[in-house]
Structures are given as C-alpha cells and as structure tokens.
Amino acid sequence: MVTVADLKDQTLTADNAILYCPFCGVEFSANAGDYWSLPKTHKFLCPCGEAMKLVTKHTVYRRVK
C-alpha cells in the first residue's frame, strides 16, 4: 500500500507519478508536497475503498486516418 513516505517532491522534476485506483479509475496527485500535513505512515485509500497505486500514465496517439 502506498504511504506518504513513498512519494517524492515532483516540483521542477520529470517525475510524473500519480496515485491511481485500478478499481474505479480515479487519479490524484502524487507530489509529496501536496501531503505535507499528513504523517509519513498515512496510507492512501481511494474514496471507493480500494488501495491507491503509485503509477505513471502514458498517453498514446494512433493515427486513424
């Protein structure tokens, strides 16, 4: 399970990690600076109740015509 301690400060970096729920698809910031007031042991749960995953998102553009 992802905790605040797993997050990095993404300010001025190429780190594009996000918190993602594989169950419902919701996405949240994974920038450590956004969670400064939480304890390092805080575990991220989605509002739907599932554990959040720390992932990177890749968009692919494919020509149709």
Phi, psi and omega per residue, in radians:
M1 nan 2.444 -3.098
V2 -1.362 2.324 3.078
T3 -2.073 2.949 3.095
V4 -1.005 -0.630 3.138
A5 -1.080 -0.394 3.132
D6 -1.382 -0.279 -3.062
L7 -1.483 2.687 3.107
K8 -2.037 2.738 3.013
D9 -1.291 2.038 -3.065
Q10 -1.702 0.092 -3.128
T11 -1.107 2.185 3.126
L12 1.017 0.605 3.075
T13 -2.195 2.970 3.085
A14 -1.624 0.093 3.131
D15 -1.234 1.983 -3.100
N16 -1.943 0.523 -3.139
A17 -1.150 2.578 3.081
I18 -2.344 2.813 2.976
L19 -1.609 2.238 -3.019
Y20 -2.341 2.419 3.053
C21 -1.754 1.992 -3.139
P22 -1.232 -0.243 -3.128
F23 -1.421 -0.875 -3.069
C24 -1.969 -0.173 3.058
G25 1.527 0.086 -3.134
V26 -1.220 2.559 -3.136
E27 -2.182 2.485 3.077
F28 -2.370 2.806 3.065
S29 -1.020 2.544 3.040
A30 -2.087 0.466 3.102
N31 -1.483 2.126 -3.098
A32 -0.970 -0.581 -3.127
G33 -1.127 -0.365 3.114
D34 -1.345 -0.216 -3.062
Y35 -2.171 0.527 -3.063
W36 -1.037 -0.485 -3.068
S37 -1.512 -0.127 -3.137
L38 -1.594 2.636 3.076
P39 -1.156 2.651 -3.126
K40 -1.055 -0.363 -3.114
T41 -1.578 -0.021 -3.126
H42 -1.044 2.256 3.125
K43 -1.717 2.371 -3.099
F44 -1.544 2.063 3.052
L45 -2.041 2.461 3.069
C46 -1.231 2.678 3.043
P47 -0.986 -0.410 3.115
C48 -1.395 -0.138 3.079
G49 1.834 -0.166 -3.129
E50 -1.467 2.724 3.085
A51 -1.270 2.344 3.095
M52 -1.324 2.611 3.094
K53 -1.952 2.560 3.071
L54 -1.656 1.979 -3.020
V55 -2.410 2.970 2.906
T56 -1.979 2.585 -3.103
K57 -1.884 2.334 3.139
H58 -2.159 2.188 3.106
T59 -1.775 2.319 3.136
V60 -2.061 2.280 3.067
Y61 -1.817 2.167 3.116
R62 -2.077 2.296 3.136
R63 -1.186 2.296 3.125
V64 -1.671 -0.706 -3.103
K65 -2.441 nan nan
